[in-house]
Amino acid sequence: QVQLVESGGGLVQPGGSLRLSCAASGGAFGNYAIYWYRQAPGKQREWVAHITINSYTNYVEAVKGRFTISRDNAKNTAYLEMNRLKPEDTAIYYCNAQMVNLNYWGQGTQVTVSS
């Protein structure tokens, strides 16, 4: 069983930056594809970005060019670097690890973009 713990959220002004971390324990981190999702108040959870075991990355159109997903298998940690943040990026951000039929979620970290 994999445990995921997100951190790095907080309050930031529009145009600012944050780096989210997703620390994993209890499994072979390098064998999992890692996804970041977010859920804004009153909205459904949406996929934001993912990185495969071979470090192929993909992003939802709304964050392309502003967000960067990465992973450090030696540290069992994935990251989401978020730049040029907008108020519409405000949400709880969740880390998700997937392998075959296995699917694990973290508890989420709040990101608030406001002046």
C-alpha positions in Angstrom: 0.0 0.0 0.0 1.3 3.4 -1.0 0.8 6.4 1.2 0.9 9.9 -0.4 1.4 13.2 1.4 1.0 16.5 -0.4 2.6 19.7 0.8 3.5 23.1 -0.4 0.1 24.7 -0.8 -0.8 28.1 0.6 -2.0 31.6 -0.2 -0.3 33.4 -3.1 -1.0 36.6 -5.1 -1.9 36.4 -8.8 1.2 36.0 -10.8 3.0 34.2 -8.0 4.5 30.7 -7.8 4.2 27.7 -5.6 5.8 24.2 -5.7 3.7 21.3 -4.5 5.3 18.1 -3.3 3.9 14.6 -3.2 5.9 12.3 -0.9 5.3 8.6 -1.2 6.0 5.7 1.1 5.2 2.1 1.3 5.7 1.1 -2.3 8.0 1.1 -5.3 7.5 4.7 -6.3 9.3 4.4 -9.6 6.7 1.9 -10.8 3.8 4.3 -10.5 2.5 6.9 -12.9 1.9 10.1 -10.9 -1.1 12.4 -11.5 -2.1 15.8 -10.0 -5.7 16.6 -9.8 -7.5 19.6 -8.4 -11.0 20.4 -7.1 -12.3 23.9 -6.8 -15.3 24.8 -4.6 -18.5 23.6 -6.2 -16.7 21.9 -9.1 -15.8 18.4 -10.0 -12.3 17.1 -9.5 -10.2 17.6 -12.7 -7.0 16.2 -14.0 -4.2 18.7 -14.1 -1.0 16.9 -15.1 0.7 13.5 -15.1 4.1 12.0 -15.5 4.7 8.4 -16.5 7.3 6.0 -15.2 9.5 7.1 -18.2 8.9 10.8 -17.3 6.6 11.5 -20.2 4.4 14.4 -19.2 1.1 15.9 -20.2 -1.0 18.8 -19.0 -4.5 20.1 -19.2 -4.7 23.0 -21.6 -5.4 25.6 -18.9 -2.0 25.1 -17.2 0.3 24.4 -20.2 3.3 26.7 -20.1 2.7 27.6 -16.5 2.9 24.3 -14.6 5.6 21.7 -14.6 5.3 18.2 -13.2 8.4 16.3 -12.3 9.6 13.3 -10.2 12.6 12.3 -8.2 12.5 8.5 -7.8 15.5 8.5 -5.5 13.5 10.7 -3.1 10.1 9.0 -3.7 8.7 12.4 -4.4 6.8 14.1 -7.2 6.5 17.8 -7.7 4.2 20.3 -9.4 5.8 23.6 -10.1 3.2 26.3 -10.6 4.0 29.7 -12.1 2.0 32.7 -13.1 -0.8 31.6 -10.9 -4.3 32.8 -11.5 -7.3 33.1 -9.2 -9.0 30.3 -11.2 -6.1 28.0 -10.1 -7.6 28.1 -6.5 -8.4 24.6 -5.5 -7.4 21.6 -3.4 -4.6 19.8 -5.2 -4.4 16.1 -4.9 -1.6 13.7 -5.8 -2.6 10.3 -7.3 -0.4 7.2 -8.0 -1.5 4.6 -10.5 -0.1 1.2 -11.5 -2.2 -1.4 -13.3 -5.2 -1.9 -11.0 -3.7 0.1 -8.1 -4.8 3.6 -7.4 -3.8 5.7 -4.4 -4.7 9.3 -3.3 -3.2 11.8 -1.0 -5.2 14.0 1.3 -4.8 17.1 -0.7 -3.2 20.6 -0.2 -5.0 23.9 -0.5 -3.9 26.4 -3.0 -5.5 29.9 -2.9 -4.6 32.6 -5.4 -5.9 35.9 -4.3 -4.8 39.5 -3.8 
